[in-house]
Amino acid sequence: MHFVMSEDRAPTVEMRSILDRQIASASEGLERDFIELDTEFHLALVSSQNNSLITKAYSDLKARNVRIGMSALGATHVRQDGVLSEHEAIVHAMQSGDVALATQALMDHLTSTEAVLMK
């Protein structure tokens, strides 16, 4: 996270756009679209590292990530709201330029998702 933000490569505009579409998909009850947008959101951040090997590895895991995402949503119905607010916190922190806040927001998101999947 520090590298992306220190190099001023944080994809906040792209991530904001994806998040807005994700919010719309949630309000329309389109769970599969929601999860695919979730993957796009994460891929935007991964791609900003400008490391083609990591980006390709993450892209290759898309089908697996969609299955995991659907499982996480199925584990608790309120998870969509949690994901949206966690994504909002990540974008907001990145837009503010606060590396520590952005890192914490990202870690909170990963921890929340892990907790849901481990139940």
CNS distance restraints for C-alpha pairs under 8 A (distance, minus, plus):
assign (resid   1 and name CA) (resid   5 and name CA) 6.25 0.50 0.50
assign (resid   1 and name CA) (resid  99 and name CA) 6.95 0.50 0.50
assign (resid   1 and name CA) (resid 102 and name CA) 7.34 0.50 0.50
assign (resid   1 and name CA) (resid 103 and name CA) 6.16 0.50 0.50
assign (resid   2 and name CA) (resid   6 and name CA) 5.76 0.50 0.50
assign (resid   2 and name CA) (resid  99 and name CA) 5.81 0.50 0.50
assign (resid   2 and name CA) (resid 103 and name CA) 7.77 0.50 0.50
assign (resid   3 and name CA) (resid   7 and name CA) 6.01 0.50 0.50
assign (resid   3 and name CA) (resid  49 and name CA) 7.66 0.50 0.50
assign (resid   4 and name CA) (resid   8 and name CA) 6.22 0.50 0.50
assign (resid   4 and name CA) (resid   9 and name CA) 5.13 0.50 0.50
assign (resid   4 and name CA) (resid  10 and name CA) 5.43 0.50 0.50
assign (resid   4 and name CA) (resid  48 and name CA) 6.54 0.50 0.50
assign (resid   4 and name CA) (resid  49 and name CA) 6.18 0.50 0.50
assign (resid   5 and name CA) (resid   9 and name CA) 5.94 0.50 0.50
assign (resid   5 and name CA) (resid  10 and name CA) 5.39 0.50 0.50
assign (resid   5 and name CA) (resid  94 and name CA) 7.25 0.50 0.50
assign (resid   5 and name CA) (resid  97 and name CA) 6.90 0.50 0.50
assign (resid   5 and name CA) (resid  99 and name CA) 6.74 0.50 0.50
assign (resid   9 and name CA) (resid  48 and name CA) 6.24 0.50 0.50
assign (resid  10 and name CA) (resid  45 and name CA) 7.33 0.50 0.50
assign (resid  10 and name CA) (resid  48 and name CA) 6.56 0.50 0.50
assign (resid  10 and name CA) (resid  94 and name CA) 6.83 0.50 0.50
assign (resid  11 and name CA) (resid  15 and name CA) 6.04 0.50 0.50
assign (resid  11 and name CA) (resid  44 and name CA) 6.59 0.50 0.50
assign (resid  11 and name CA) (resid  45 and name CA) 6.56 0.50 0.50
assign (resid  11 and name CA) (resid  48 and name CA) 6.58 0.50 0.50
assign (resid  12 and name CA) (resid  16 and name CA) 5.84 0.50 0.50
assign (resid  12 and name CA) (resid  91 and name CA) 6.02 0.50 0.50
assign (resid  12 and name CA) (resid  94 and name CA) 6.74 0.50 0.50
assign (resid  12 and name CA) (resid  95 and name CA) 6.38 0.50 0.50
assign (resid  13 and name CA) (resid  17 and name CA) 6.25 0.50 0.50
assign (resid  14 and name CA) (resid  18 and name CA) 6.27 0.50 0.50
assign (resid  14 and name CA) (resid  44 and name CA) 7.11 0.50 0.50
assign (resid  15 and name CA) (resid  19 and name CA) 6.01 0.50 0.50
assign (resid  15 and name CA) (resid  41 and name CA) 5.66 0.50 0.50
assign (resid  15 and name CA) (resid  44 and name CA) 6.57 0.50 0.50
assign (resid  15 and name CA) (resid  45 and name CA) 7.77 0.50 0.50
assign (resid  15 and name CA) (resid  91 and name CA) 6.87 0.50 0.50
assign (resid  16 and name CA) (resid  20 and name CA) 6.13 0.50 0.50
assign (resid  16 and name CA) (resid  91 and name CA) 6.63 0.50 0.50
assign (resid  17 and name CA) (resid  21 and name CA) 6.42 0.50 0.50
assign (resid  18 and name CA) (resid  22 and name CA) 6.08 0.50 0.50
assign (resid  18 and name CA) (resid  37 and name CA) 6.35 0.50 0.50
assign (resid  18 and name CA) (resid  40 and name CA) 7.15 0.50 0.50
assign (resid  18 and name CA) (resid  41 and name CA) 6.03 0.50 0.50
assign (resid  19 and name CA) (resid  23 and name CA) 6.12 0.50 0.50
assign (resid  19 and name CA) (resid  37 and name CA) 7.64 0.50 0.50
assign (resid  19 and name CA) (resid  41 and name CA) 7.11 0.50 0.50
assign (resid  19 and name CA) (resid  84 and name CA) 7.39 0.50 0.50
assign (resid  19 and name CA) (resid  87 and name CA) 7.10 0.50 0.50
assign (resid  19 and name CA) (resid  88 and name CA) 7.47 0.50 0.50
assign (resid  20 and name CA) (resid  24 and name CA) 6.38 0.50 0.50
assign (resid  21 and name CA) (resid  25 and name CA) 6.18 0.50 0.50
assign (resid  21 and name CA) (resid  37 and name CA) 7.43 0.50 0.50
assign (resid  22 and name CA) (resid  26 and name CA) 6.21 0.50 0.50
assign (resid  22 and name CA) (resid  33 and name CA) 7.58 0.50 0.50
assign (resid  22 and name CA) (resid  34 and name CA) 5.32 0.50 0.50
assign (resid  22 and name CA) (resid  37 and name CA) 5.85 0.50 0.50
assign (resid  22 and name CA) (resid  38 and name CA) 7.22 0.50 0.50
assign (resid  22 and name CA) (resid  84 and name CA) 7.71 0.50 0.50
assign (resid  23 and name CA) (resid  27 and name CA) 6.33 0.50 0.50
assign (resid  23 and name CA) (resid  34 and name CA) 7.94 0.50 0.50
assign (resid  23 and name CA) (resid  84 and name CA) 6.93 0.50 0.50
assign (resid  24 and name CA) (resid  28 and name CA) 6.25 0.50 0.50
assign (resid  25 and name CA) (resid  29 and name CA) 6.12 0.50 0.50
assign (resid  25 and name CA) (resid  30 and name CA) 5.07 0.50 0.50
assign (resid  25 and name CA) (resid  31 and name CA) 7.10 0.50 0.50
assign (resid  25 and name CA) (resid  33 and name CA) 6.26 0.50 0.50
assign (resid  25 and name CA) (resid  34 and name CA) 5.50 0.50 0.50
assign (resid  26 and name CA) (resid  30 and name CA) 6.00 0.50 0.50
assign (resid  26 and name CA) (resid  31 and name CA) 6.73 0.50 0.50
assign (resid  26 and name CA) (resid  34 and name CA) 6.21 0.50 0.50
assign (resid  26 and name CA) (resid  80 and name CA) 7.11 0.50 0.50
assign (resid  30 and name CA) (resid  34 and name CA) 6.11 0.50 0.50
assign (resid  31 and name CA) (resid  35 and name CA) 6.29 0.50 0.50
assign (resid  31 and name CA) (resid  70 and name CA) 7.58 0.50 0.50
assign (resid  32 and name CA) (resid  36 and name CA) 6.23 0.50 0.50
assign (resid  32 and name CA) (resid  66 and name CA) 7.86 0.50 0.50
assign (resid  32 and name CA) (resid  70 and name CA) 7.31 0.50 0.50
assign (resid  33 and name CA) (resid  37 and name CA) 6.05 0.50 0.50
assign (resid  34 and name CA) (resid  38 and name CA) 6.15 0.50 0.50
assign (resid  35 and name CA) (resid  39 and name CA) 6.33 0.50 0.50
assign (resid  35 and name CA) (resid  66 and name CA) 5.85 0.50 0.50
assign (resid  35 and name CA) (resid  69 and name CA) 5.81 0.50 0.50
assign (resid  35 and name CA) (resid  70 and name CA) 6.71 0.50 0.50
assign (resid  36 and name CA) (resid  40 and name CA) 6.35 0.50 0.50
assign (resid  36 and name CA) (resid  66 and name CA) 6.31 0.50 0.50
assign (resid  37 and name CA) (resid  41 and name CA) 6.03 0.50 0.50
assign (resid  38 and name CA) (resid  42 and name CA) 6.40 0.50 0.50
assign (resid  39 and name CA) (resid  43 and name CA) 6.02 0.50 0.50
assign (resid  39 and name CA) (resid  62 and name CA) 6.88 0.50 0.50
assign (resid  39 and name CA) (resid  65 and name CA) 6.87 0.50 0.50
assign (resid  39 and name CA) (resid  66 and name CA) 7.15 0.50 0.50
assign (resid  40 and name CA) (resid  44 and name CA) 6.08 0.50 0.50
assign (resid  41 and name CA) (resid  45 and name CA) 6.83 0.50 0.50
assign (resid  42 and name CA) (resid  46 and name CA) 6.23 0.50 0.50
assign (resid  43 and name CA) (resid  47 and name CA) 5.79 0.50 0.50
assign (resid  43 and name CA) (resid  55 and name CA) 7.24 0.50 0.50
assign (resid  43 and name CA) (resid  58 and name CA) 7.07 0.50 0.50
assign (resid  43 and name CA) (resid  59 and name CA) 7.23 0.50 0.50
assign (resid  44 and name CA) (resid  48 and name CA) 6.30 0.50 0.50
assign (resid  45 and name CA) (resid  49 and name CA) 7.31 0.50 0.50
assign (resid  46 and name CA) (resid  54 and name CA) 7.34 0.50 0.50
assign (resid  46 and name CA) (resid  55 and name CA) 6.03 0.50 0.50
assign (resid  46 and name CA) (resid  58 and name CA) 7.66 0.50 0.50
assign (resid  47 and name CA) (resid  51 and name CA) 6.94 0.50 0.50
assign (resid  47 and name CA) (resid  52 and name CA) 7.60 0.50 0.50
assign (resid  47 and name CA) (resid  54 and name CA) 7.89 0.50 0.50
assign (resid  47 and name CA) (resid  55 and name CA) 5.37 0.50 0.50
assign (resid  50 and name CA) (resid  55 and name CA) 7.84 0.50 0.50
assign (resid  51 and name CA) (resid  55 and name CA) 6.19 0.50 0.50
assign (resid  52 and name CA) (resid  56 and name CA) 5.91 0.50 0.50
assign (resid  53 and name CA) (resid  57 and name CA) 6.09 0.50 0.50
assign (resid  54 and name CA) (resid  58 and name CA) 6.13 0.50 0.50
assign (resid  55 and name CA) (resid  59 and name CA) 6.06 0.50 0.50
assign (resid  56 and name CA) (resid  60 and name CA) 5.98 0.50 0.50
assign (resid  57 and name CA) (resid  61 and name CA) 6.54 0.50 0.50
assign (resid  58 and name CA) (resid  62 and name CA) 6.84 0.50 0.50
assign (resid  61 and name CA) (resid  65 and name CA) 6.00 0.50 0.50
assign (resid  62 and name CA) (resid  66 and name CA) 6.14 0.50 0.50
assign (resid  63 and name CA) (resid  67 and name CA) 6.37 0.50 0.50
assign (resid  64 and name CA) (resid  68 and name CA) 6.18 0.50 0.50
assign (resid  65 and name CA) (resid  69 and name CA) 5.93 0.50 0.50
assign (resid  66 and name CA) (resid  70 and name CA) 6.10 0.50 0.50
assign (resid  67 and name CA) (resid  71 and name CA) 6.21 0.50 0.50
assign (resid  68 and name CA) (resid  72 and name CA) 6.15 0.50 0.50
assign (resid  69 and name CA) (resid  73 and name CA) 6.20 0.50 0.50
assign (resid  70 and name CA) (resid  74 and name CA) 6.08 0.50 0.50
assign (resid  71 and name CA) (resid  75 and name CA) 6.12 0.50 0.50
assign (resid  71 and name CA) (resid 117 and name CA) 7.45 0.50 0.50
assign (resid  72 and name CA) (resid  76 and name CA) 6.97 0.50 0.50
assign (resid  72 and name CA) (resid  79 and name CA) 7.26 0.50 0.50
assign (resid  72 and name CA) (resid 113 and name CA) 7.12 0.50 0.50
assign (resid  72 and name CA) (resid 116 and name CA) 6.07 0.50 0.50
assign (resid  72 and name CA) (resid 117 and name CA) 5.69 0.50 0.50
assign (resid  73 and name CA) (resid  77 and name CA) 6.08 0.50 0.50
assign (resid  73 and name CA) (resid  78 and name CA) 7.76 0.50 0.50
assign (resid  73 and name CA) (resid  79 and name CA) 5.61 0.50 0.50
assign (resid  73 and name CA) (resid  80 and name CA) 6.56 0.50 0.50
assign (resid  75 and name CA) (resid  79 and name CA) 8.00 0.50 0.50
assign (resid  75 and name CA) (resid 116 and name CA) 6.67 0.50 0.50
assign (resid  75 and name CA) (resid 117 and name CA) 7.40 0.50 0.50
assign (resid  75 and name CA) (resid 119 and name CA) 7.89 0.50 0.50
assign (resid  76 and name CA) (resid 116 and name CA) 7.53 0.50 0.50
assign (resid  78 and name CA) (resid  82 and name CA) 6.68 0.50 0.50
assign (resid  79 and name CA) (resid  83 and name CA) 6.10 0.50 0.50
assign (resid  80 and name CA) (resid  84 and name CA) 6.18 0.50 0.50
assign (resid  81 and name CA) (resid  85 and name CA) 6.23 0.50 0.50
assign (resid  82 and name CA) (resid  86 and name CA) 6.02 0.50 0.50
assign (resid  83 and name CA) (resid  87 and name CA) 5.98 0.50 0.50
assign (resid  83 and name CA) (resid 109 and name CA) 7.26 0.50 0.50
assign (resid  84 and name CA) (resid  88 and name CA) 6.03 0.50 0.50
assign (resid  85 and name CA) (resid  89 and name CA) 6.13 0.50 0.50
assign (resid  86 and name CA) (resid  90 and name CA) 6.30 0.50 0.50
assign (resid  86 and name CA) (resid 105 and name CA) 6.79 0.50 0.50
assign (resid  86 and name CA) (resid 106 and name CA) 7.76 0.50 0.50
assign (resid  86 and name CA) (resid 108 and name CA) 7.47 0.50 0.50
assign (resid  86 and name CA) (resid 109 and name CA) 5.58 0.50 0.50
assign (resid  87 and name CA) (resid  91 and name CA) 6.24 0.50 0.50
assign (resid  87 and name CA) (resid 109 and name CA) 7.54 0.50 0.50
assign (resid  88 and name CA) (resid  92 and name CA) 5.97 0.50 0.50
assign (resid  89 and name CA) (resid  93 and name CA) 5.98 0.50 0.50
assign (resid  89 and name CA) (resid 102 and name CA) 7.71 0.50 0.50
assign (resid  89 and name CA) (resid 105 and name CA) 5.91 0.50 0.50
assign (resid  90 and name CA) (resid  94 and name CA) 6.14 0.50 0.50
assign (resid  90 and name CA) (resid 102 and name CA) 5.54 0.50 0.50
assign (resid  90 and name CA) (resid 105 and name CA) 5.19 0.50 0.50
assign (resid  90 and name CA) (resid 106 and name CA) 6.00 0.50 0.50
assign (resid  91 and name CA) (resid  95 and name CA) 6.05 0.50 0.50
assign (resid  91 and name CA) (resid 102 and name CA) 7.80 0.50 0.50
assign (resid  92 and name CA) (resid  96 and name CA) 6.21 0.50 0.50
assign (resid  92 and name CA) (resid 102 and name CA) 7.96 0.50 0.50
assign (resid  93 and name CA) (resid  97 and name CA) 6.47 0.50 0.50
assign (resid  93 and name CA) (resid  98 and name CA) 5.87 0.50 0.50
assign (resid  93 and name CA) (resid  99 and name CA) 7.46 0.50 0.50
assign (resid  93 and name CA) (resid 101 and name CA) 5.63 0.50 0.50
assign (resid  93 and name CA) (resid 102 and name CA) 4.64 0.50 0.50
assign (resid  93 and name CA) (resid 105 and name CA) 7.35 0.50 0.50
assign (resid  94 and name CA) (resid  98 and name CA) 6.40 0.50 0.50
assign (resid  94 and name CA) (resid  99 and name CA) 7.02 0.50 0.50
assign (resid  94 and name CA) (resid 101 and name CA) 7.94 0.50 0.50
assign (resid  94 and name CA) (resid 102 and name CA) 5.46 0.50 0.50
assign (resid  97 and name CA) (resid 102 and name CA) 8.00 0.50 0.50
assign (resid  98 and name CA) (resid 102 and name CA) 6.15 0.50 0.50
assign (resid  99 and name CA) (resid 103 and name CA) 6.01 0.50 0.50
assign (resid 100 and name CA) (resid 104 and name CA) 6.10 0.50 0.50
assign (resid 101 and name CA) (resid 105 and name CA) 6.07 0.50 0.50
assign (resid 102 and name CA) (resid 106 and name CA) 6.17 0.50 0.50
assign (resid 103 and name CA) (resid 107 and name CA) 6.15 0.50 0.50
assign (resid 104 and name CA) (resid 108 and name CA) 6.00 0.50 0.50
assign (resid 105 and name CA) (resid 109 and name CA) 6.25 0.50 0.50
assign (resid 106 and name CA) (resid 110 and name CA) 6.31 0.50 0.50
assign (resid 107 and name CA) (resid 111 and name CA) 6.01 0.50 0.50
assign (resid 108 and name CA) (resid 112 and name CA) 6.07 0.50 0.50
assign (resid 109 and name CA) (resid 113 and name CA) 6.24 0.50 0.50
assign (resid 110 and name CA) (resid 114 and name CA) 6.06 0.50 0.50
assign (resid 111 and name CA) (resid 115 and name CA) 6.12 0.50 0.50
assign (resid 112 and name CA) (resid 116 and name CA) 6.39 0.50 0.50
assign (resid 113 and name CA) (resid 117 and name CA) 6.26 0.50 0.50
assign (resid 114 and name CA) (resid 118 and name CA) 6.04 0.50 0.50
assign (resid 115 and name CA) (resid 119 and name CA) 6.55 0.50 0.50
